Amino acid sequence: MSQEARIESLQARHAALESQIAAEDGRPRPDAELLNRLKIDKLHIKQEIERLRSALQAA
């Protein structure tokens, strides 16, 4: 898988996590542990996207 394809895949996963976070947060009694886990996963994906973009620009 090329780095561009990997970035696109991560962006799709990032958007899916954003939707999951919004759905969980919209519930009357959101699960705080689940929200925290989703937000951490989203942050890790964002960091990976930025790392890959930096590597592409350096190449």
C-alpha positions in Angstrom: 0.0 0.0 0.0 1.4 3.4 -1.0 1.7 6.1 1.6 -1.0 8.1 -0.2 -3.4 5.2 0.0 -2.5 4.7 3.7 -3.2 8.3 4.4 -6.6 8.1 2.7 -7.4 5.0 4.7 -6.5 6.7 7.9 -8.5 9.7 7.0 -11.6 7.5 6.4 -11.0 5.8 9.8 -10.6 9.3 11.4 -13.9 10.4 9.9 -15.6 7.2 11.1 -14.3 7.8 14.6 -15.6 11.4 14.5 -19.0 10.1 13.6 -18.9 7.5 16.4 -17.8 10.1 18.9 -20.7 12.5 17.9 -23.2 9.6 18.1 -22.0 8.5 21.5 -21.8 12.1 22.8 -25.4 12.7 21.6 -26.8 10.0 23.7 -28.6 10.9 26.9 -26.0 9.1 29.0 -22.8 8.8 27.0 -20.3 6.1 28.0 -17.3 8.2 29.2 -14.9 5.4 28.9 -15.9 4.6 25.4 -15.7 8.3 24.4 -12.3 8.6 25.9 -11.1 5.5 24.0 -12.5 6.8 20.8 -10.9 10.2 21.2 -7.5 8.6 22.0 -7.8 6.4 18.9 -8.7 9.5 16.8 -5.7 11.4 18.1 -3.4 8.5 17.4 -4.7 8.3 13.8 -4.3 12.1 13.4 -0.7 11.8 14.6 0.0 9.0 12.1 -1.5 11.0 9.3 0.7 13.9 10.1 3.8 11.7 10.4 3.1 10.2 7.0 2.5 13.6 5.4 5.8 14.8 6.8 7.6 11.8 5.4 6.1 12.4 2.0 7.1 16.1 2.0 10.7 15.2 3.1 11.0 12.6 0.3 
